[in-house]
């Protein structure tokens, strides 16, 4: 796909994804900086190992949220980036759900998994829109 700017439909879906992406950037940054705080909110054990790995997950949230936000605010569609950001959200939903089922996270984390699942579905609806027939 060329880097030539194209007109974007800035409807409710576009702006909801902007908000989701911004929230992902902020929450990822918080998770990177104070992972123990976030671990305590989701009802997980907090030690040096879990904090370290949770901070790494936060870094990827920050990066993919930033990528999606930049795509949404740019003049071009960048469908490949949207596709991978959607996969990240679906993967996060699955990982959190497995963490709850495995007793790593508390029941409050079902909200996180649901939010990531919904976010991934909305991103793929947007991706289908920008890659569909013109």
C-alpha positions as CSV (number, residue, x, y, z in Angstrom):
1,X,0.0,0.0,0.0
2,X,1.3,3.4,-0.9
3,X,2.1,6.2,1.6
4,X,-0.2,8.5,-0.3
5,X,-2.6,10.1,2.1
6,X,-6.2,9.0,1.7
7,X,-9.4,10.3,3.3
8,X,-10.3,8.7,6.5
9,X,-13.8,8.3,7.9
10,X,-13.6,9.9,11.3
11,X,-16.8,8.4,12.7
12,X,-17.6,7.0,16.1
13,X,-15.4,3.9,15.5
14,X,-12.4,6.0,14.7
15,X,-12.8,8.1,17.8
16,X,-13.5,5.2,20.1
17,X,-10.3,3.6,18.8
18,X,-8.4,6.8,19.4
19,X,-9.6,6.7,23.0
20,X,-8.8,3.0,23.4
21,X,-5.3,3.6,22.0
22,X,-4.6,6.6,24.2
23,X,-5.8,4.5,27.2
24,X,-3.5,1.7,26.2
25,X,-0.6,4.1,26.0
26,X,-1.3,5.5,29.5
27,X,-2.0,2.2,31.1
28,X,1.0,0.6,29.5
29,X,3.2,3.4,30.8
30,X,1.8,3.1,34.3
31,X,2.3,-0.7,34.2
32,X,6.0,-0.1,33.1
33,X,6.7,2.5,35.8
34,X,4.8,1.0,38.8
35,X,4.1,-2.7,37.9
36,X,3.5,-3.6,41.6
37,X,0.7,-1.1,41.9
38,X,-1.1,-2.6,38.8
39,X,-0.4,-6.2,40.0
40,X,-2.1,-5.4,43.3
41,X,-5.1,-4.0,41.5
42,X,-5.6,-7.2,39.5
43,X,-5.1,-9.4,42.5
44,X,-1.8,-10.9,41.6
45,X,1.3,-11.7,43.7
46,X,3.9,-9.0,43.7
47,X,7.6,-10.0,43.7
48,X,10.6,-8.9,41.8
49,X,10.0,-11.4,39.0
50,X,6.4,-10.7,38.5
51,X,7.0,-7.0,38.6
52,X,9.7,-7.2,36.0
53,X,7.7,-9.3,33.6
54,X,4.6,-7.1,34.1
55,X,6.7,-4.1,33.3
56,X,7.8,-5.8,30.0
57,X,4.1,-6.4,29.2
58,X,3.4,-2.7,29.9
59,X,6.2,-1.7,27.5
60,X,4.4,-3.7,24.7
61,X,1.1,-2.1,25.6
62,X,2.7,1.3,25.4
63,X,4.3,0.5,22.1
64,X,1.3,-1.0,20.4
65,X,-1.1,1.6,21.8
66,X,1.2,4.3,20.5
67,X,1.4,2.6,17.1
68,X,-2.3,2.4,16.8
69,X,-2.8,6.0,18.0
70,X,-0.2,7.3,15.5
71,X,-2.0,5.3,12.7
72,X,-5.4,6.7,13.6
73,X,-4.1,10.3,13.7
74,X,-2.1,10.1,10.5
75,X,-3.5,10.9,7.1
76,X,-2.8,7.3,5.8
77,X,-4.5,4.1,6.8
78,X,-1.5,1.7,7.5
79,X,-3.6,-1.5,7.5
80,X,-0.6,-3.7,8.4
81,X,-0.1,-1.8,11.6
82,X,-3.8,-1.9,12.4
83,X,-3.8,-5.7,11.8
84,X,-0.9,-6.3,14.2
85,X,-2.4,-4.0,16.8
86,X,-5.6,-6.0,16.6
87,X,-3.7,-9.2,17.1
88,X,-2.0,-7.7,20.2
89,X,-5.3,-6.9,21.8
90,X,-6.8,-10.3,21.1
91,X,-3.6,-11.9,22.4
92,X,-3.7,-9.8,25.5
93,X,-7.4,-10.8,26.1
94,X,-6.4,-14.5,25.9
95,X,-3.4,-14.1,28.1
96,X,-5.4,-12.3,30.8
97,X,-8.2,-14.8,30.6
98,X,-5.7,-17.7,31.0
99,X,-4.2,-15.8,34.0
100,X,-7.6,-15.6,35.7
101,X,-8.4,-19.3,34.9
102,X,-5.0,-20.2,36.3
103,X,-5.5,-18.3,39.5
104,X,-2.7,-15.8,38.7
105,X,-5.1,-12.8,38.5
106,X,-8.2,-12.0,40.5
107,X,-11.8,-11.9,39.1
108,X,-11.5,-8.2,38.5
109,X,-9.2,-9.1,35.6
110,X,-12.1,-10.4,33.6
111,X,-12.9,-6.8,33.0
112,X,-9.4,-6.3,31.5
113,X,-9.8,-9.4,29.3
114,X,-13.2,-8.2,28.2
115,X,-12.0,-4.7,27.4
116,X,-9.0,-6.1,25.4
117,X,-11.3,-8.6,23.5
118,X,-13.8,-5.8,22.6
119,X,-10.9,-3.6,21.6
120,X,-9.5,-6.3,19.3
121,X,-12.8,-6.9,17.7
122,X,-13.3,-3.1,17.1
123,X,-9.8,-2.9,15.6
124,X,-10.5,-5.7,13.2
125,X,-13.8,-4.1,12.2
126,X,-11.8,-0.9,11.4
127,X,-9.1,-3.0,9.6
128,X,-11.8,-4.7,7.5
129,X,-13.2,-1.3,6.7
130,X,-9.9,0.1,5.5
131,X,-8.9,-3.0,3.5
132,X,-12.3,-3.8,2.0
133,X,-13.4,-3.0,-1.6
134,X,-13.1,0.7,-2.5
